[in-house]
Amino acid sequence: MTPSGHRLGLLFALLGAVGFSFKAILIKLAYPYGVDAVTLLALRMGLSLPFFLALGWIDGRRQRHAPLAARDVGLMFGLGLTGYYLASYLDFLGLQYISAALERLILFAYPTLVVVFSALFLGKPITRRALACIGLCYAGIALAVAHDLDIAGVAGNAHNVWVGGALVFGSAVSYALYLMGNGQAVGRLGAARVTAWASAIACLLCLGHFALTRPLGLLVQPAPVLGLAAAMALFSTVLPVWMVSEAIRRLGAGPVSLIGTLGPVVTLFLGWLILAEPIGLFQLLGGTLVVAGVVLVGKRG
């Protein structure tokens, strides 16, 4: 790896983390225009679909893959369902109730859920060290929730924090299940192939959900909503997926995962800067504990 290639990998990893973190900010900016979660998600995924189809086609031309077996098609559908459809849908719903900073902290707990699910479904034991790290992470989430409950209680909206927090935690659960299945699929089918087709399936599921529950006329939204949906598709979906993949190719998964821990910090800062979300001591301490717990639970040894 040349120094320039290493620097480019670091830049891709950083920009990918920022791009994923910016998604919550874009969603919160769109909601005041009256768009609902299902419509906004359909716009985001509909605009992303051509890029994922193109990625799948290019990868197929390069690698000359054998056709997917029926078992693999089912696996791809399961990944699309849990990863980028259900996880995204619950996340979009949750952001109607809670701050972008709290959303990112709760969602960022998914590695701890992977550890728990691996013990439940794959028989992998949870070490005392891992339990301590998980406890650290959830103590941080509790502090962040306490911060938002204190602010919401003044306005009489404390119930919203519990509802939104539960929805986003459900999103984290769904994403953790996706990651477990993704790990099984990538080894056999390749990262680009799995990403492209699982994401394309998720896009179609989101569009199908919209078509079954909303009039098609709702896709005609004010220009700011369409612009935010396009930015979400390009800068918080397609480009981060590609940049993180390229960063992993250049640096490996470990360093990229470590850089990804900047996500909650970036969202906290952007929420304060763009959305005027208040930052308190409990939130800062909670964010520190969550990031520390996730970093430690992901380290080996």
C-alpha positions as a LaTeX table, in Angstrom:
\begin{tabular}{lrrr}
\hline
Residue & $x$ (\AA) & $y$ (\AA) & $z$ (\AA) \\
\hline
Met1 & 0.00 & 0.00 & 0.00 \\
Thr2 & 1.51 & 3.32 & $-1.07$ \\
Pro3 & 1.33 & 6.36 & 1.28 \\
Ser4 & $-1.09$ & 8.06 & $-1.12$ \\
Gly5 & $-3.31$ & 4.97 & $-1.19$ \\
His6 & $-3.28$ & 4.84 & 2.62 \\
Arg7 & $-4.22$ & 8.52 & 2.87 \\
Leu8 & $-6.99$ & 8.01 & 0.33 \\
Gly9 & $-8.31$ & 5.09 & 2.38 \\
Leu10 & $-8.35$ & 7.26 & 5.52 \\
Leu11 & $-10.18$ & 10.02 & 3.63 \\
Phe12 & $-12.78$ & 7.57 & 2.29 \\
Ala13 & $-13.34$ & 6.12 & 5.78 \\
Leu14 & $-13.76$ & 9.58 & 7.30 \\
Leu15 & $-16.09$ & 10.84 & 4.57 \\
Gly16 & $-18.11$ & 7.62 & 4.77 \\
Ala17 & $-18.59$ & 8.06 & 8.52 \\
Val18 & $-19.62$ & 11.70 & 8.05 \\
Gly19 & $-22.00$ & 10.77 & 5.23 \\
Phe20 & $-23.80$ & 8.12 & 7.29 \\
Ser21 & $-23.96$ & 10.49 & 10.27 \\
Phe22 & $-25.48$ & 13.26 & 8.15 \\
Lys23 & $-28.52$ & 11.13 & 7.27 \\
Ala24 & $-30.34$ & 11.89 & 10.52 \\
Ile25 & $-29.78$ & 15.62 & 10.03 \\
Leu26 & $-31.27$ & 15.51 & 6.52 \\
Ile27 & $-34.29$ & 13.56 & 7.77 \\
Lys28 & $-34.92$ & 16.07 & 10.56 \\
Leu29 & $-34.64$ & 18.94 & 8.08 \\
Ala30 & $-37.28$ & 17.34 & 5.82 \\
Tyr31 & $-39.97$ & 16.62 & 8.45 \\
Pro32 & $-41.03$ & 20.26 & 9.02 \\
Tyr33 & $-42.31$ & 20.33 & 5.41 \\
Gly34 & $-45.00$ & 17.79 & 6.35 \\
Val35 & $-43.57$ & 14.72 & 4.58 \\
Asp36 & $-44.13$ & 11.42 & 6.42 \\
Ala37 & $-41.55$ & 8.71 & 7.09 \\
Val38 & $-42.82$ & 6.23 & 4.48 \\
Thr39 & $-42.84$ & 8.82 & 1.68 \\
Leu40 & $-39.41$ & 10.21 & 2.59 \\
Leu41 & $-37.93$ & 6.72 & 2.76 \\
Ala42 & $-39.46$ & 5.85 & $-0.63$ \\
Leu43 & $-37.92$ & 8.97 & $-2.17$ \\
Arg44 & $-34.51$ & 8.17 & $-0.70$ \\
Met45 & $-34.51$ & 4.53 & $-1.77$ \\
Gly46 & $-36.10$ & 5.18 & $-5.15$ \\
Leu47 & $-33.33$ & 7.64 & $-5.99$ \\
Ser48 & $-30.71$ & 5.18 & $-4.69$ \\
Leu49 & $-32.03$ & 2.16 & $-6.64$ \\
Pro50 & $-30.40$ & 2.97 & $-10.03$ \\
Phe51 & $-26.98$ & 3.25 & $-8.39$ \\
Phe52 & $-27.28$ & $-0.14$ & $-6.67$ \\
Leu53 & $-28.50$ & $-1.79$ & $-9.87$ \\
Ala54 & $-25.53$ & $-0.28$ & $-11.72$ \\
Leu55 & $-23.17$ & $-1.55$ & $-9.01$ \\
Gly56 & $-24.60$ & $-5.06$ & $-9.35$ \\
Trp57 & $-24.33$ & $-4.97$ & $-13.15$ \\
Ile58 & $-20.72$ & $-3.70$ & $-13.11$ \\
Asp59 & $-19.69$ & $-6.28$ & $-10.51$ \\
Gly60 & $-21.35$ & $-9.03$ & $-12.55$ \\
Arg61 & $-19.47$ & $-7.96$ & $-15.70$ \\
Arg62 & $-16.14$ & $-7.88$ & $-13.84$ \\
Gln63 & $-16.44$ & $-11.08$ & $-11.83$ \\
Arg64 & $-18.53$ & $-13.28$ & $-14.17$ \\
His65 & $-20.53$ & $-14.66$ & $-11.24$ \\
Ala66 & $-22.50$ & $-17.87$ & $-11.50$ \\
Pro67 & $-26.28$ & $-17.36$ & $-11.17$ \\
Leu68 & $-27.57$ & $-17.13$ & $-7.60$ \\
Ala69 & $-29.00$ & $-20.34$ & $-6.17$ \\
Ala70 & $-32.51$ & $-20.27$ & $-4.69$ \\
Arg71 & $-30.99$ & $-20.37$ & $-1.19$ \\
Asp72 & $-28.87$ & $-17.32$ & $-1.96$ \\
Val73 & $-31.83$ & $-15.42$ & $-3.41$ \\
Gly74 & $-33.68$ & $-16.06$ & $-0.15$ \\
Leu75 & $-30.66$ & $-14.90$ & 1.82 \\
Met76 & $-30.44$ & $-11.70$ & $-0.23$ \\
Phe77 & $-34.13$ & $-11.05$ & 0.39 \\
Gly78 & $-33.63$ & $-11.54$ & 4.13 \\
Leu79 & $-30.68$ & $-9.15$ & 4.14 \\
Gly80 & $-32.61$ & $-6.53$ & 2.20 \\
Leu81 & $-35.59$ & $-6.94$ & 4.52 \\
Thr82 & $-33.69$ & $-6.57$ & 7.80 \\
Gly83 & $-30.81$ & $-4.31$ & 6.80 \\
Tyr84 & $-31.94$ & $-1.45$ & 4.63 \\
Tyr85 & $-35.74$ & $-1.79$ & 4.69 \\
Leu86 & $-36.87$ & $-2.55$ & 8.24 \\
Ala87 & $-33.88$ & $-0.92$ & 9.92 \\
Ser88 & $-34.30$ & 2.23 & 7.81 \\
Tyr89 & $-38.08$ & 2.33 & 8.28 \\
Leu90 & $-37.87$ & 2.10 & 12.08 \\
Asp91 & $-35.06$ & 4.66 & 12.10 \\
Phe92 & $-37.07$ & 7.15 & 10.01 \\
Leu93 & $-40.09$ & 6.67 & 12.31 \\
Gly94 & $-37.98$ & 7.14 & 15.42 \\
Leu95 & $-36.54$ & 10.42 & 14.19 \\
Gln96 & $-40.04$ & 11.89 & 14.25 \\
Tyr97 & $-39.84$ & 11.73 & 18.06 \\
Ile98 & $-36.22$ & 12.10 & 19.21 \\
Ser99 & $-33.15$ & 14.20 & 18.49 \\
Ala100 & $-30.63$ & 13.25 & 15.83 \\
Ala101 & $-27.91$ & 12.92 & 18.48 \\
Leu102 & $-29.88$ & 10.45 & 20.62 \\
Glu103 & $-30.86$ & 8.48 & 17.49 \\
Arg104 & $-27.23$ & 8.04 & 16.51 \\
Leu105 & $-26.16$ & 6.95 & 19.99 \\
Ile106 & $-28.91$ & 4.31 & 20.25 \\
Leu107 & $-28.31$ & 3.07 & 16.71 \\
Phe108 & $-24.57$ & 2.93 & 17.35 \\
Ala109 & $-25.15$ & 0.18 & 19.94 \\
Tyr110 & $-25.67$ & $-2.43$ & 17.20 \\
Pro111 & $-22.24$ & $-4.11$ & 17.69 \\
Thr112 & $-23.24$ & $-5.03$ & 21.25 \\
Leu113 & $-26.42$ & $-6.61$ & 19.87 \\
Val114 & $-24.34$ & $-8.63$ & 17.39 \\
Val115 & $-22.40$ & $-10.04$ & 20.36 \\
Val116 & $-25.62$ & $-10.96$ & 22.18 \\
Phe117 & $-27.26$ & $-12.50$ & 19.09 \\
Ser118 & $-24.10$ & $-14.46$ & 18.30 \\
Ala119 & $-24.35$ & $-16.00$ & 21.74 \\
Leu120 & $-28.06$ & $-16.75$ & 21.38 \\
Phe121 & $-28.09$ & $-18.09$ & 17.82 \\
Leu122 & $-24.53$ & $-19.22$ & 17.09 \\
Gly123 & $-23.46$ & $-20.45$ & 20.52 \\
Lys124 & $-20.56$ & $-18.01$ & 20.84 \\
Pro125 & $-19.89$ & $-17.33$ & 24.54 \\
Ile126 & $-19.97$ & $-13.78$ & 25.91 \\
Thr127 & $-16.86$ & $-13.06$ & 27.96 \\
Arg128 & $-16.85$ & $-11.02$ & 31.14 \\
Arg129 & $-14.95$ & $-8.34$ & 29.30 \\
Ala130 & $-17.63$ & $-8.18$ & 26.61 \\
Leu131 & $-20.36$ & $-7.97$ & 29.27 \\
Ala132 & $-18.54$ & $-5.07$ & 30.92 \\
Cys133 & $-18.24$ & $-3.28$ & 27.56 \\
Ile134 & $-21.94$ & $-3.83$ & 26.83 \\
Gly135 & $-22.81$ & $-2.46$ & 30.27 \\
Leu136 & $-20.65$ & 0.60 & 29.58 \\
Cys137 & $-22.41$ & 1.19 & 26.27 \\
Tyr138 & $-25.92$ & 0.98 & 27.72 \\
Ala139 & $-24.98$ & 3.16 & 30.68 \\
Gly140 & $-24.03$ & 5.79 & 28.11 \\
Ile141 & $-27.36$ & 5.40 & 26.31 \\
Ala142 & $-29.17$ & 5.76 & 29.64 \\
Leu143 & $-27.37$ & 9.05 & 30.31 \\
Ala144 & $-28.24$ & 10.35 & 26.83 \\
Val145 & $-31.89$ & 9.33 & 27.27 \\
Ala146 & $-31.96$ & 11.07 & 30.67 \\
His147 & $-30.68$ & 14.25 & 28.98 \\
Asp148 & $-33.44$ & 14.18 & 26.36 \\
Leu149 & $-36.10$ & 13.22 & 28.93 \\
Asp150 & $-35.15$ & 16.23 & 31.01 \\
Ile151 & $-35.56$ & 18.57 & 28.03 \\
Ala152 & $-38.73$ & 16.87 & 26.77 \\
Gly153 & $-40.27$ & 16.90 & 30.26 \\
Val154 & $-40.21$ & 20.69 & 30.28 \\
Ala155 & $-42.25$ & 20.71 & 27.06 \\
Gly156 & $-44.48$ & 17.84 & 28.18 \\
Asn157 & $-43.16$ & 15.50 & 25.48 \\
Ala158 & $-41.32$ & 12.89 & 27.57 \\
His159 & $-43.47$ & 10.13 & 26.03 \\
Asn160 & $-41.95$ & 10.93 & 22.63 \\
Val161 & $-38.45$ & 10.07 & 23.89 \\
Trp162 & $-39.57$ & 6.59 & 24.95 \\
Val163 & $-41.47$ & 5.95 & 21.70 \\
Gly164 & $-38.70$ & 7.25 & 19.46 \\
Gly165 & $-35.99$ & 5.50 & 21.47 \\
Ala166 & $-37.84$ & 2.17 & 21.23 \\
Leu167 & $-38.27$ & 2.54 & 17.46 \\
Val168 & $-34.59$ & 3.35 & 16.90 \\
Phe169 & $-33.52$ & 0.49 & 19.18 \\
Gly170 & $-35.69$ & $-1.77$ & 17.03 \\
Ser171 & $-33.77$ & $-0.42$ & 14.05 \\
Ala172 & $-30.48$ & $-1.33$ & 15.75 \\
Val173 & $-31.80$ & $-4.87$ & 16.41 \\
Ser174 & $-32.79$ & $-5.26$ & 12.76 \\
Tyr175 & $-29.41$ & $-3.98$ & 11.56 \\
Ala176 & $-27.55$ & $-6.33$ & 13.92 \\
Leu177 & $-29.48$ & $-9.28$ & 12.45 \\
Tyr178 & $-28.58$ & $-8.02$ & 8.98 \\
Leu179 & $-24.88$ & $-7.91$ & 9.88 \\
Met180 & $-24.96$ & $-11.50$ & 11.12 \\
Gly181 & $-26.48$ & $-12.70$ & 7.86 \\
Asn182 & $-24.22$ & $-10.42$ & 5.85 \\
Gly183 & $-21.15$ & $-12.01$ & 7.37 \\
Gln184 & $-22.38$ & $-15.43$ & 6.22 \\
Ala185 & $-23.15$ & $-14.19$ & 2.69 \\
Val186 & $-20.11$ & $-12.07$ & 1.87 \\
Gly187 & $-17.64$ & $-14.91$ & 2.32 \\
Arg188 & $-19.39$ & $-16.96$ & $-0.37$ \\
Leu189 & $-20.80$ & $-14.34$ & $-2.72$ \\
Gly190 & $-18.52$ & $-11.30$ & $-2.45$ \\
Ala191 & $-19.03$ & $-7.93$ & $-0.77$ \\
Ala192 & $-19.99$ & $-5.90$ & $-3.86$ \\
Arg193 & $-22.52$ & $-8.48$ & $-5.03$ \\
Val194 & $-24.19$ & $-8.76$ & $-1.62$ \\
Thr195 & $-24.25$ & $-4.98$ & $-1.11$ \\
Ala196 & $-25.69$ & $-4.28$ & $-4.55$ \\
Trp197 & $-28.48$ & $-6.83$ & $-4.61$ \\
Ala198 & $-29.48$ & $-6.75$ & $-0.93$ \\
Ser199 & $-29.67$ & $-2.95$ & $-1.17$ \\
Ala200 & $-31.65$ & $-3.11$ & $-4.43$ \\
Ile201 & $-34.13$ & $-5.51$ & $-2.80$ \\
Ala202 & $-34.47$ & $-3.13$ & 0.15 \\
Cys203 & $-35.17$ & $-0.26$ & $-2.26$ \\
Leu204 & $-37.93$ & $-2.27$ & $-3.94$ \\
Leu205 & $-39.42$ & $-3.19$ & $-0.54$ \\
Cys206 & $-39.52$ & 0.48 & 0.47 \\
Leu207 & $-41.16$ & 1.46 & $-2.82$ \\
Gly208 & $-43.65$ & $-1.41$ & $-2.46$ \\
His209 & $-44.50$ & $-0.30$ & 1.08 \\
Phe210 & $-45.19$ & 3.20 & $-0.22$ \\
Ala211 & $-47.28$ & 1.98 & $-3.16$ \\
Leu212 & $-49.47$ & $-0.17$ & $-0.87$ \\
Thr213 & $-50.04$ & 2.44 & 1.83 \\
Arg214 & $-49.84$ & 5.88 & 0.20 \\
Pro215 & $-51.29$ & 7.57 & $-2.91$ \\
Leu216 & $-48.66$ & 7.96 & $-5.64$ \\
Gly217 & $-49.34$ & 11.70 & $-5.69$ \\
Leu218 & $-47.45$ & 12.05 & $-2.41$ \\
Leu219 & $-44.22$ & 11.58 & $-4.34$ \\
Val220 & $-44.77$ & 15.14 & $-5.59$ \\
Gln221 & $-43.19$ & 17.04 & $-2.72$ \\
Pro222 & $-41.89$ & 20.59 & $-2.29$ \\
Ala223 & $-38.51$ & 21.24 & $-3.89$ \\
Pro224 & $-36.66$ & 21.32 & $-0.53$ \\
Val225 & $-37.94$ & 17.83 & 0.34 \\
Leu226 & $-36.90$ & 16.45 & $-3.04$ \\
Gly227 & $-33.50$ & 18.10 & $-2.67$ \\
Leu228 & $-33.02$ & 16.65 & 0.82 \\
Ala229 & $-34.10$ & 13.18 & $-0.39$ \\
Ala230 & $-31.62$ & 13.40 & $-3.27$ \\
Ala231 & $-28.86$ & 14.47 & $-0.88$ \\
Met232 & $-29.80$ & 11.58 & 1.40 \\
Ala233 & $-29.62$ & 9.12 & $-1.47$ \\
Leu234 & $-26.30$ & 10.37 & $-2.81$ \\
Phe235 & $-24.34$ & 11.62 & 0.19 \\
Ser236 & $-25.79$ & 9.44 & 2.98 \\
Thr237 & $-26.48$ & 6.19 & 1.12 \\
Val238 & $-24.71$ & 5.50 & $-2.16$ \\
Leu239 & $-21.40$ & 7.35 & $-1.73$ \\
Pro240 & $-20.80$ & 6.26 & 1.90 \\
Val241 & $-21.46$ & 2.62 & 0.98 \\
Trp242 & $-18.91$ & 2.86 & $-1.84$ \\
Met243 & $-16.36$ & 4.88 & 0.17 \\
Val244 & $-16.46$ & 2.55 & 3.18 \\
Ser245 & $-16.03$ & $-0.44$ & 0.86 \\
Glu246 & $-13.02$ & 1.22 & $-0.78$ \\
Ala247 & $-11.59$ & 2.19 & 2.61 \\
Ile248 & $-11.85$ & $-1.42$ & 3.83 \\
Arg249 & $-10.09$ & $-2.58$ & 0.66 \\
Arg250 & $-7.20$ & $-0.19$ & 1.34 \\
Leu251 & $-6.96$ & $-0.25$ & 5.14 \\
Gly252 & $-8.81$ & $-3.33$ & 6.38 \\
Ala253 & $-11.99$ & $-3.56$ & 8.42 \\
Gly254 & $-10.40$ & $-2.76$ & 11.81 \\
Pro255 & $-9.14$ & 0.79 & 11.11 \\
Val256 & $-12.31$ & 1.64 & 9.18 \\
Ser257 & $-14.49$ & 0.47 & 12.07 \\
Leu258 & $-12.43$ & 2.61 & 14.45 \\
Ile259 & $-12.87$ & 5.68 & 12.26 \\
Gly260 & $-16.59$ & 4.90 & 12.10 \\
Thr261 & $-16.81$ & 5.53 & 15.86 \\
Leu262 & $-16.66$ & 9.23 & 14.99 \\
Gly263 & $-20.27$ & 8.91 & 13.79 \\
Pro264 & $-22.08$ & 9.80 & 17.04 \\
Val265 & $-19.69$ & 12.70 & 17.66 \\
Val266 & $-20.28$ & 14.08 & 14.17 \\
Thr267 & $-24.07$ & 13.76 & 14.53 \\
Leu268 & $-23.96$ & 15.42 & 17.96 \\
Phe269 & $-22.04$ & 18.37 & 16.55 \\
Leu270 & $-24.15$ & 18.67 & 13.38 \\
Gly271 & $-27.36$ & 18.44 & 15.40 \\
Trp272 & $-26.18$ & 21.35 & 17.53 \\
Leu273 & $-24.90$ & 23.36 & 14.55 \\
Ile274 & $-27.73$ & 22.83 & 12.05 \\
Leu275 & $-30.77$ & 21.78 & 14.09 \\
Ala276 & $-30.00$ & 23.82 & 17.24 \\
Glu277 & $-30.28$ & 20.66 & 19.37 \\
Pro278 & $-28.99$ & 21.38 & 22.89 \\
Ile279 & $-25.86$ & 19.63 & 24.13 \\
Gly280 & $-25.67$ & 18.82 & 27.85 \\
Leu281 & $-23.15$ & 17.23 & 30.16 \\
Phe282 & $-25.16$ & 13.98 & 30.43 \\
Gln283 & $-25.27$ & 13.72 & 26.65 \\
Leu284 & $-21.52$ & 14.27 & 26.31 \\
Leu285 & $-20.78$ & 11.71 & 29.03 \\
Gly286 & $-23.26$ & 9.28 & 27.53 \\
Gly287 & $-21.75$ & 9.65 & 24.07 \\
Thr288 & $-18.28$ & 9.02 & 25.48 \\
Leu289 & $-19.42$ & 5.85 & 27.25 \\
Val290 & $-21.25$ & 4.53 & 24.18 \\
Val291 & $-18.27$ & 5.08 & 21.89 \\
Ala292 & $-15.89$ & 3.58 & 24.45 \\
Gly293 & $-18.10$ & 0.52 & 24.94 \\
Val294 & $-18.46$ & $-0.11$ & 21.21 \\
Val295 & $-14.72$ & 0.33 & 20.58 \\
Leu296 & $-13.81$ & $-2.05$ & 23.41 \\
Val297 & $-16.39$ & $-4.70$ & 22.52 \\
Gly298 & $-15.02$ & $-4.73$ & 18.98 \\
Lys299 & $-11.39$ & $-5.26$ & 20.03 \\
Arg300 & $-9.99$ & $-8.76$ & 20.21 \\
Gly301 & $-8.12$ & $-10.27$ & 23.10 \\
\hline
\end{tabular}
